[in-house]
Amino acid sequence: MEDNKRLISKFIATQILGVVATVNEQSKPESALVAITEAGNLDLIFGTSNQSRKYRNLINRPHVAITLGNDPGKPLTVQYEGEAIEIKGSEMERYRDLHIKKNPRSKKFAERSDQRWFKVKPTWIRYSDLEAKPPNIFELKL
């Protein structure tokens, strides 16, 4: 399992953007493309405005699905499910700085007063490398 975790972590480190799916008050899915950073132990970090649909959804229903991998030339993806927790205080500053280091273009959003940060702890991950021979596909339940 540790080898699989390292493989997933290595892939996530190469990804800048991911699609985050949440559920609204009517139990309908909503998704958004966001900058993503791995924060260790397969936890993911992303920011959003407290005025966004995503923020409202996460506060009321913290379960999310995230898809990483959008290179049409390399059929490698990670499907990721977990629970999003809003980060505050000194922990928020640490993760925000980590995120900006990986995604410098996010700095302009990080400085906004409405910006909020979330850490997602994984509950399930599916790794799919369809280019490998044979394809390397596995799931982790965490």
N, C-alpha and C positions, 0 to 999 in steps of 0.2 A: 504494500500500500504506500509506503514512503517513496518508492521510486515513482509511482503514479502521481503522487502529490508534487514531487519535484518537477515532473514533466508538465503538469498543469501550470505550476507556478512560473516555470520558464516561458511557457507560451503566453500567459497573461502579461508577463513583463514586456512582451513585444507589442502588446495591444494598447492603443491610445483611446479608442472609442468602443463603446458597447451600447446595445439597446437594452434599456431597462423597462420592464413591463410591470405595471401596477394594476390594482383593481379599484374602480371608483365606487361611490355610494350605491349605485344601481347594479353592482356586481358585474360591470362591463370592463373589459380590459382597455388599458391605455398604455401606450409605449412612447419612449423618447430616446433619442440618441444622446449619450452623455460621455464626457471624458472619464476614464476609469483608471484607478491606480490600485495595485495590490499593496496591502499594508502588512503582509506577513501572515503566515498560517492560513493562506488562501482567502483571507478577508479582503473585501473590496471597498474602496472609498470613491465617492462621487459627491459633487455639490449640486445644489439646485436653489432656485429662488423660493422664498416662503410664499410667493404669490402664484406659484405654478400648480397645475393640477396634480403633478407628481408629488409635491410636498404634502398637499392635503390628503392624498391617497395614502402616503406612507405613514402619516401621523395616525390615521384611522385604521389602516390595514397594512401592517409592516411587512407582509410577505411579498417577495419580488421574484421575478425570473429575469435573468440577464443572458444575453447572447453575445459572445465575443468571436471575432473572426470574420473579416469581410474582404479578404484578398481573393479576388476571382481566380487568380493564378495558383492558389494553394488551398486545396480543399481541407482545411484544418479549422475546427470550431470547438468551442466550449459552450455547453449549455449549463446554466448555473441557477440554482434556486437557493434562497436563503431568507433571512430576516434582517430588515434594515432598522438600524437604531440611530437616532439623531445624536451627533457628537457635540459636546459642549465643553467650554472651559479650556484648560491647558491641553487636554487631549485633542480638542478640535484644532488648536493652533499647530500641534505637532503633525497631525494628519493633513491639514491644509497645506503646510509647508512641503510635506512629502509629495502631495499631489501636484503642487505648482512646479516642483523640481522635475517631475516626469512630464508634466503638461504645462509648459510655460505660458501658453496662450490662455490658460485658465486664470491667470493672475488678475486680468481685468474684471472677472466675475467675482473672484475671491475678495476683492476690495469693496464690493457693494454691501450696503447695510442689510439688504434682504437675503443675502447668501446664507445658506445653511448646508451643513455637511452630514453625510450619512456613512456609517460603516455597515457593511453587509457581511454577516456570518453565514457561511454556506451550510446547507442541510443536504444538498444533493448536487453532484456535478457529473456531467457526461462529456467525455473527451472523445473526439472523432477525428482521426487522421486518415482520410480516405486515400491519400497519396502513398502511404506505406503499403508494402507488399508482404504479407496480407494487410488489409486495413487494420489500424490499431484503434479499437473502440472499447472503451470501458466506462463504468460508472462507479462513483464513490458515494456512499451514504454516510453522512457525517453526523 
